[in-house]
Amino acid sequence: MDKGIIKICSKCSKPVIGLGLCPKHYQQDWRKKNPISYTYHTLKSNAKRRDKEFYLTFGQFRNFCIESGYIKMKGKNGTSFSIDRIDPEQGYYLGNIRILTLASNGTLGVKPESKWNVPDIHVPF
């Protein structure tokens, strides 16, 4: 690379080294191109932060997402999909995860366990 030439990010015009995008825009592009991988690693990181065991392989998670439509329906409004652990004391593995809407999942922590009558969206495996 020529020392006198400075590349700039094609999205924000900040100086970059090599990639053509600044780190922020490179990461944003990667997330858009790899939504299942990004979501898998985010879920795994959150499990570690919460001190929950994580037994899902990437292949299992990819199949779960494809068969359930999770990636297309995840989001931030009440009707968006969310991954819930059926038994909150246990970690993340295929028999202990299900899809709920964010609204339904949000009510689980508020109600006593005896009132957890929330319909889940069952995805057969």
N, C-alpha and C positions, 0 to 999 in steps of 0.2 A: 504494500500500500504506500502511495506517495505521502511523504510527511507533510507536504504543503496543502494537501486537499482534505477538507473537512466534509464528511457526509452529514446530511441532516435527515431527521425523521420525516418520512413522507406524509405523516398525519399531523404533526405539531411543530415541525421545523426546529426541533431541538437537535443539538449535535449528537451524533451516534458513532459508535465504533463498530464497523463491519456489517451489522444485520440489516441496515436500512430502516429500522424502527428503533425508537427509544425503548428501554426496558418495559415501561408501562404499556405501550401499544403492542409490543411483541407479546407480552403476557395476555393482553386482551384478545389478540388474534388467535393465540394458541388455545385459549378457553373456548372460543367460538368453533374452532376446527376440531376440537377434541372434548366435547361436552361430557361424555361418559367417563373418560379418564380423569378429567378435572373434578367431576362430582365424586368419583370413587376416592380420590386422594383427599378431598375435602372431608368426606365422611370418615375416612380412616384417621385423619388428623384430629377431628372433633372427638372421635372415640378415645384416642390417646389422651387428649386434654381432659376428658371426663373420667379417665381411668377405667374405661370399659374395654373388654377384650374384643378383638376384631378378627373373625375367622373367615370372612368372605374373600374369595380370590377375585381377581379382576374379571376372569371369565364368568364366574357365577354372577357377579354384579352386572356385567354387560348383558347377560341373558335375562336377568331380572328386569333390567331397564327396557330391553327390547320387547319382552313379552308383556310387560305391564303398561308400556307407554309413559313411564315415569319421566324421562328426560323432556318429552314434549309438554308434559303437564306440570312440571315443577315451576314454582314461581313464588311470588310474595303476597298474593291475595288469598282470601279465605277458601276459595274453591281449588286452589293449586294443590298438587300432590306433595306429600311429605313422607319420609320414611320413619316409621315408628317401630320401636322394639316392643313386641308383644309382652314379654316379661321384662320390665325395666331394670330388674336386678341382674339380668344376664347381658351378655355382649351381643355383638352383631354376627349372626350366622343365618343361613337360609331359613331354618325353622323358626327363627325368632324375629324376623322382620316382616313388615306389612306396609301397605300404602294406605295412608289416611289423607284427608284434606287437611290443610293447615288449620282450618277452623275446628275440625274434630280433634286433631292432635293437641291443639292448644287447650282444650277443655279437660284433657286427661289429668294434667297436673293440679287442677283446681278441685275436682270432685274426689270424694272418698272412693276407694277401690271398689266397694260394693255397688257403686253407681256407674261404673265404667261400662256402660252399655252402648258402645260406639260401633256402628257397623264398619267393618273394614272392607277394602277392595281386595278380594282374594285372587292371587295369581298362582295357579297350579304349577308345581315343579315336579 
